Amino acid sequence: MADTTYGSCCIDEVGALHIDSECVVHYGQTCLSPTSVLPAFFVFGKASINVSSCVKHLIDYASKSDKPIMILYGLEYAHVIPQIREELGLSKTDSQLSVANVLCSFISPSKDPRESMEHPRPYSESDSSDSLSSSRSYRLGGLTWDLPEGSKIEDYLLFWIGSDSSAFANVVLTFNGCDIVRYDAEEDSLVTEFYQQRRILKRRYYLVEKAKDANIIGILVGTLGVAGYLHMIHHMQALISAAGKKSYILAMGRPNPAKLANFPECDVFIYISCAQTALLDSKEFMSPVITPFEANLAFSRGSEWTGAYLMHFQDVINSVKSESEAHIGSEEPRFSFFQGGYVEDHKTNDQAKNGEEDTGETMTLVQAAEKALQLRGNDHNSLTKQTAAKSGPEYFLNRVYRGLEINSENTLPEPYIVGRSGKASGYKHE
C-alpha cells in the first residue's frame, strides 16, 4: 500500500481491509501502536551508524555523570544494539548502564478492547517479560525497560541514539523531569541542549489554559487503526458534556490549517491519534489543537498538571477516573488567565447527566440566541451584552446581520422635510 490516510507510523488497517488482507507487513518508522483487527509484522529498517564512535561518546559522557544511564534509541538502530551491548561489556566504566529492549516485531490484536488499549501484545507470550514483580516496567515508542525496585526514572540519565524525530520528542515530553542526551548518528556528535523541546512544555501548558475558556470543542479523528480510539472518542464526549460544553466529531484525514479553518465555531480541537503524531503545534492553526491528556486537564474541574505527561489511551482514561474521584462536586469559580478574573462555567447536574445532544434543547438555545441582541427603549446605543455561543447553530446565528428593523411600538410616521430644488449651479432659494 502507498500513502496512508493518517500518520505513516501507524498500521493502515482500513486500507488493508479493503483488499481483504489477513496480515499487514509494515516497513519503516513505526510507533508500535496496538492494532484492533489485523495482526502486523514490522520491519524497522537498518540505519547506518558508527558503533565504535557511539560507544566512545557514551563512555566519555558516562564518566562525567554520577547518575545511572538508560540507553534508548530509534527503532531504525535496533539492529546494532547487540553490538553496542558487546562493546559496552568490554568497556571499563564506573557508571551503571542499561539498554532498553524492543517490545516486539509482531503484534496481534487483542479480543478484549480494554486490554488492547494498554500496550501492543506480542504474538508469542513467551517473549514478554511482564512477570517481574520486583521491578517497574516502562514502555514507550516500541521500547520497554525495567527499573530495579526503589528506583525512579528521574534518577536516570536518558541517552538517546537517533535523530530529532517524533519518537524523541515523545521521550522529551513524557520524561520531562530527566536529564537527556542525544547522540546524532548522522553528525556523529552529542546534543545536550534541548531548548526548543523544553519550550514545548510551556506551549502545551499555555494551550491547556486557553482550552479552559472554550465552549465548542471539535474532536478530530486522527486514526482508525489504533486499538481503543473509538472508546477514547466516547470518553472525550462524556468529559466535554460533563463540563457543560458542546462537542462535534470531525473526520478529515490528516488535519491542516486549511481544513480546520472551515470550522470557525470550534474554540479548540482534540486530536485523537497515536502518541507520535499527537502534537500539532503550529501557529498557523486558528484554534489550538490539544491531546486527550491535555483535554483532561482543561475540562476536569480541580485538576492540576503535576509535570507528568501521558500519551497512551488507557493511561489518560485512568487519570480521568482518579481526577474525577478526587474533585467530585467541585463547583467553585476558576481563574481565567485570558479573561483576567474568576469565571463560572455554565454547568448543571442535569447537563452533566443528560448532555446537550437533544434536538429540542439545541433549538431552545437557538431561539434564545435570536433575542440575545436587541434594542432597549428609545436609546439606540444601549445594547444587551451577549454571552459566547454554546453550539454551532448559535454561533452562526450570532454572525447573521438583520439590518434595520421597524419599531412596532411607535406607528406614527416621522415628519417629512422639504429639500432643495433646482440645478446644482443655482438652487431656487439661492
TIROTI-39699 format. One line per field, with one value per residue (C-alpha): residue number from 1; z, y, x. Coordinates in Angstrom, 3 decimals. Last residue first. Layout:
<nukes>
n: [NUM  ...]
w: [Z  ...]
v: [Y  ...]
u: [X  ...]
</nukes>
This chain:
<nukes>
n: [430  429  428  427  426  425  424  423  422  421  420  419  418  417  416  415  414  413  412  411  410  409  408  407  406  405  404  403  402  401  400  399  398  397  396  395  394  393  392  391  390  389  388  387  386  385  384  383  382  381  380  379  378  377  376  375  374  373  372  371  370  369  368  367  366  365  364  363  362  361  360  359  358  357  356  355  354  353  352  351  350  349  348  347  346  345  344  343  342  341  340  339  338  337  336  335  334  333  332  331  330  329  328  327  326  325  324  323  322  321  320  319  318  317  316  315  314  313  312  311  310  309  308  307  306  305  304  303  302  301  300  299  298  297  296  295  294  293  292  291  290  289  288  287  286  285  284  283  282  281  280  279  278  277  276  275  274  273  272  271  270  269  268  267  266  265  264  263  262  261  260  259  258  257  256  255  254  253  252  251  250  249  248  247  246  245  244  243  242  241  240  239  238  237  236  235  234  233  232  231  230  229  228  227  226  225  224  223  222  221  220  219  218  217  216  215  214  213  212  211  210  209  208  207  206  205  204  203  202  201  200  199  198  197  196  195  194  193  192  191  190  189  188  187  186  185  184  183  182  181  180  179  178  177  176  175  174  173  172  171  170  169  168  167  166  165  164  163  162  161  160  159  158  157  156  155  154  153  152  151  150  149  148  147  146  145  144  143  142  141  140  139  138  137  136  135  134  133  132  131  130  129  128  127  126  125  124  123  122  121  120  119  118  117  116  115  114  113  112  111  110  109  108  107  106  105  104  103  102  101  100  99  98  97  96  95  94  93  92  91  90  89  88  87  86  85  84  83  82  81  80  79  78  77  76  75  74  73  72  71  70  69  68  67  66  65  64  63  62  61  60  59  58  57  56  55  54  53  52  51  50  49  48  47  46  45  44  43  42  41  40  39  38  37  36  35  34  33  32  31  30  29  28  27  26  25  24  23  22  21  20  19  18  17  16  15  14  13  12  11  10  9  8  7  6  5  4  3  2  1]
w: [-3.519  -2.692  -6.199  -6.327  -8.518  -10.365  -8.954  -10.551  -8.823  -5.677  -2.035  0.446  2.040  5.413  6.307  9.766  11.084  10.719  13.833  14.495  17.500  19.195  16.000  15.615  12.097  11.898  10.156  9.146  10.015  10.167  10.905  12.762  16.016  14.217  13.097  16.693  17.903  15.251  16.254  19.983  23.216  21.713  23.978  26.020  24.648  26.488  25.929  23.775  24.672  21.768  20.185  23.209  22.638  24.835  24.617  21.191  20.618  20.736  22.599  21.240  18.433  20.777  22.928  19.892  19.025  22.578  22.603  19.261  20.826  23.750  21.405  19.353  22.382  22.481  25.135  27.950  30.001  33.149  33.179  31.836  34.626  37.202  35.987  34.113  32.777  33.900  36.418  35.752  38.059  36.590  33.887  30.898  29.431  32.733  33.778  37.494  38.400  40.041  42.597  41.533  42.756  43.410  42.644  42.782  43.881  42.185  38.927  38.987  39.540  36.725  34.302  35.081  34.281  30.944  30.045  30.929  28.831  25.783  25.818  25.779  29.351  30.564  34.226  35.420  38.136  35.945  38.019  38.048  40.031  37.463  34.630  31.299  30.793  32.431  30.708  27.427  27.872  28.188  25.128  23.089  22.080  18.846  19.447  17.105  14.020  13.178  11.518  14.847  14.553  17.323  16.098  18.704  18.615  15.784  17.881  20.578  18.255  17.373  18.826  18.281  20.481  18.809  20.424  20.012  17.325  15.545  12.939  11.388  7.805  9.196  10.351  6.775  5.783  8.948  8.334  9.672  8.118  7.300  7.729  10.425  12.732  15.874  17.410  21.081  23.198  26.726  30.170  31.697  31.905  28.158  27.464  29.578  28.108  24.567  25.414  26.671  23.540  21.422  23.649  23.232  19.475  19.521  21.640  19.276  16.826  13.311  12.535  13.472  13.745  14.476  15.422  18.299  17.884  21.030  21.468  24.728  25.172  28.204  29.624  26.230  26.669  29.907  28.241  25.243  27.507  29.269  25.883  24.920  28.170  27.638  24.021  25.195  26.654  23.207  21.715  24.468  24.099  24.685  25.180  21.611  21.127  17.781  14.890  12.517  11.063  14.277  16.409  20.012  22.254  25.955  28.355  32.027  33.379  34.595  31.114  30.760  28.707  26.746  25.964  25.069  22.726  21.066  20.506  18.792  16.700  15.370  16.394  15.123  16.846  19.943  23.096  26.401  29.306  32.631  35.455  38.881  37.294  36.102  39.689  41.605  44.680  42.950  39.963  36.708  33.753  30.069  27.023  23.647  20.890  21.396  25.150  27.660  31.256  33.783  37.496  39.112  41.886  40.290  37.054  35.202  32.378  30.438  27.115  24.656  25.992  25.051  21.374  19.147  21.360  22.754  21.960  25.046  27.166  24.642  23.656  27.163  27.145  23.705  24.836  21.810  21.492  18.154  17.160  17.286  15.560  15.958  19.731  22.652  21.520  24.554  26.550  27.486  30.987  32.063  35.614  35.729  36.765  33.280  31.893  28.450  27.318  28.206  26.493  23.281  23.436  24.288  21.385  19.053  20.292  19.825  16.188  14.610  16.816  15.128  12.978  16.133  17.486  20.642  24.419  26.690  30.417  32.313  36.044  37.509  38.626  35.159  33.831  33.187  31.489  28.981  27.885  27.813  25.617  23.229  22.823  22.355  19.566  17.911  17.944  16.623  13.656  12.454  9.298  9.526  9.284  8.685  11.228  9.509  11.484  11.286  11.934  13.106  11.924  13.815  16.688  16.384  19.241  18.490  17.511  16.776  13.418  11.046  8.155  6.710  7.934  6.918  7.393  7.914  6.818  3.974  2.404  -0.148  1.519  4.887  4.267  3.589  6.800  8.807  7.874  10.673  12.252  11.634  8.362  10.204  8.699  5.330  4.460  1.390  -0.676  0.000]
v: [80.991  79.622  78.307  76.372  77.500  75.595  72.327  72.949  73.475  72.131  71.923  69.597  69.623  67.873  64.977  64.429  60.866  58.483  57.473  53.699  53.774  50.364  48.379  49.752  48.678  46.733  47.822  45.222  41.555  40.669  36.973  36.109  35.353  32.719  31.031  30.574  29.528  26.837  25.565  25.435  27.355  30.792  33.335  35.674  38.775  42.081  43.957  47.048  50.722  52.998  53.033  54.801  54.609  51.592  48.531  47.339  43.680  41.177  37.917  37.657  35.220  33.481  32.200  30.569  28.900  27.673  26.213  24.561  22.780  21.647  20.229  18.409  16.556  16.021  18.590  16.308  14.316  13.652  16.563  18.904  17.912  18.479  21.998  23.646  27.122  27.613  30.359  32.832  34.452  37.189  38.243  36.957  35.156  33.919  32.555  31.879  29.195  29.520  26.814  23.856  20.923  18.070  15.323  16.504  13.359  10.878  12.845  13.118  9.385  8.488  10.982  9.623  6.093  7.250  9.006  5.960  3.725  5.954  6.170  9.615  10.805  13.793  14.055  17.522  17.778  19.487  20.432  19.057  20.993  20.663  18.278  20.116  21.532  18.831  16.032  17.913  17.999  14.216  13.893  15.978  19.622  21.565  25.313  27.352  29.375  26.902  28.610  28.833  25.178  22.599  19.519  17.033  13.680  12.143  10.115  9.144  7.735  9.768  11.526  15.262  17.487  20.800  24.193  27.147  25.394  27.797  28.574  25.102  25.520  26.826  23.269  22.105  24.998  24.713  21.019  17.807  14.449  12.571  14.655  13.013  15.562  14.767  17.774  18.761  21.196  22.239  21.767  20.150  16.802  17.038  17.547  14.549  12.335  13.245  12.665  9.176  8.412  9.405  7.374  4.265  4.735  5.044  1.907  -0.012  2.189  1.611  4.401  7.276  11.062  11.555  15.229  16.073  19.672  21.649  24.469  26.452  27.081  29.013  26.001  25.435  28.551  27.232  23.917  25.696  27.658  24.447  22.925  25.936  25.795  22.089  22.681  25.215  22.360  20.798  24.040  24.458  20.931  21.402  18.221  17.103  14.647  14.254  11.815  14.110  11.296  9.248  12.156  11.063  12.651  13.452  13.715  14.710  13.577  15.555  15.916  12.149  12.068  15.240  14.510  10.888  11.931  14.433  11.553  9.477  12.490  12.670  14.510  11.729  8.607  7.199  8.659  8.570  9.094  9.963  8.100  9.162  10.655  7.150  6.115  3.335  1.540  -1.825  -2.003  -0.380  -2.310  -1.473  -1.498  0.152  0.442  4.177  3.945  1.135  1.266  -1.588  -1.222  -4.069  -6.647  -8.255  -9.175  -11.120  -8.608  -10.043  -10.851  -13.280  -16.271  -14.596  -15.026  -12.611  -9.738  -7.531  -3.847  -1.707  -0.596  -0.129  -3.812  -4.837  -2.592  -3.841  -7.511  -9.749  -8.478  -7.672  -9.385  -7.931  -8.921  -7.101  -6.853  -4.559  -3.696  -3.697  -0.787  -0.719  -0.188  1.288  1.773  4.247  3.254  2.352  -0.247  -1.336  -4.948  -5.183  -1.853  -3.289  -6.287  -4.256  -1.922  -4.919  -6.295  -2.807  -2.517  -3.900  -1.705  1.447  2.023  1.542  4.842  4.541  4.500  3.885  4.285  5.781  5.638  9.059  10.468  11.742  12.612  9.000  8.327  11.105  9.591  6.084  7.168  9.164  6.153  3.784  5.978  6.244  2.465  1.900  4.248  4.261  3.386  2.959  -0.558  -0.880  -1.404  -4.262  -4.797  -7.661  -6.874  -8.771  -7.330  -6.027  -3.614  -2.875  -1.782  1.153  0.096  3.737  2.860  4.188  1.893  -1.092  -2.519  -6.027  -6.382  -9.613  -11.132  -8.730  -8.466  -5.815  -3.005  -4.427  -3.367  0.232  0.386  -1.310  1.255  0.407  3.545  5.319  6.882  9.030  9.350  8.322  6.214  6.648  3.528  0.000]
u: [-30.241  -33.713  -34.216  -30.909  -28.013  -25.336  -26.666  -29.976  -33.318  -34.892  -33.814  -35.459  -38.854  -38.738  -41.031  -42.483  -41.799  -44.702  -46.647  -46.575  -44.212  -44.354  -43.672  -40.135  -39.249  -35.971  -32.785  -30.180  -30.500  -26.803  -26.236  -22.993  -24.820  -26.860  -23.658  -22.504  -25.968  -26.143  -22.669  -23.312  -22.638  -22.076  -20.408  -22.608  -24.321  -24.458  -27.689  -27.483  -27.916  -26.958  -30.420  -31.919  -35.657  -36.125  -33.838  -32.693  -31.906  -29.057  -29.724  -33.241  -32.412  -29.976  -32.833  -34.381  -31.073  -30.586  -34.085  -33.369  -30.403  -32.542  -35.144  -32.533  -31.268  -27.487  -26.726  -25.659  -28.213  -26.260  -23.812  -26.466  -28.838  -26.104  -25.570  -22.741  -22.186  -18.596  -18.063  -15.282  -12.746  -10.610  -8.175  -10.116  -7.091  -5.669  -9.054  -9.476  -11.994  -15.378  -16.142  -18.279  -16.178  -18.629  -16.131  -12.539  -10.667  -12.979  -12.949  -9.155  -8.691  -11.077  -9.504  -6.030  -7.183  -8.583  -5.330  -3.224  -5.504  -5.173  -1.396  0.220  0.594  2.625  3.573  4.562  1.908  -0.691  -3.701  -7.239  -9.848  -12.619  -11.802  -12.118  -8.622  -6.510  -8.411  -8.206  -4.432  -4.412  -6.652  -4.161  -4.580  -5.104  -5.488  -7.704  -6.698  -3.947  -0.986  0.836  1.737  1.937  0.124  1.325  -0.487  1.537  3.994  1.490  -1.143  -4.200  -7.244  -6.680  -8.846  -9.734  -10.366  -12.738  -14.769  -17.149  -14.503  -14.861  -13.642  -10.341  -9.629  -9.150  -6.870  -4.759  -4.009  -5.526  -4.586  -7.770  -10.916  -13.027  -14.710  -16.722  -18.515  -18.563  -20.588  -19.668  -21.209  -18.107  -19.914  -20.549  -16.850  -15.834  -18.558  -17.537  -13.870  -14.706  -16.682  -13.687  -11.344  -13.520  -13.389  -9.592  -9.193  -6.942  -5.073  -6.413  -8.856  -6.589  -6.621  -10.321  -10.543  -12.904  -14.080  -14.847  -17.362  -17.287  -13.563  -12.288  -10.426  -8.796  -6.658  -5.198  -4.383  -2.845  -0.499  0.537  1.359  3.496  5.436  6.075  7.122  9.689  11.696  11.986  13.276  15.845  17.129  20.856  22.894  23.491  26.345  28.074  28.496  26.550  24.442  24.404  23.200  23.668  21.068  21.450  18.523  18.351  15.003  11.974  10.484  10.198  6.987  7.665  11.315  10.527  7.716  10.026  12.456  9.763  8.752  12.284  15.448  17.683  18.914  20.576  19.021  20.891  18.487  20.104  18.435  17.141  14.009  13.083  12.650  14.384  13.005  12.785  15.074  13.988  12.598  12.753  10.486  10.802  8.171  7.735  7.328  7.083  8.251  8.267  8.869  10.736  10.207  7.161  8.887  6.209  5.911  8.838  7.191  8.761  6.829  3.552  4.327  2.429  3.439  0.639  0.754  0.148  -2.822  -5.604  -5.612  -6.625  -9.682  -10.692  -10.585  -10.033  -6.481  -4.950  -1.703  1.775  4.985  8.315  8.171  8.963  12.467  14.714  16.101  19.778  21.137  24.463  25.710  28.557  32.072  33.239  35.613  34.461  34.206  30.510  29.895  31.329  29.003  25.929  26.670  26.952  23.633  22.079  23.182  19.968  17.758  19.041  15.930  13.875  15.124  17.125  17.068  20.053  19.368  22.280  22.926  23.685  27.047  27.884  31.328  32.432  29.107  29.772  33.069  31.579  28.672  30.816  33.121  30.167  28.792  32.196  32.624  29.098  29.414  25.801  23.888  20.121  18.728  14.999  12.248  10.423  7.224  4.713  1.061  -2.005  -5.332  -8.382  -7.664  -3.965  -1.742  0.580  4.075  5.016  6.527  9.137  9.976  8.153  4.829  3.758  -0.009  -1.939  -5.264  -5.913  -9.367  -8.313  -10.274  -9.250  -5.663  -6.654  -8.666  -5.920  -3.295  -0.860  0.542  3.878  2.720  0.185  -3.308  -4.719  -1.699  0.495  1.120  0.000]
</nukes>
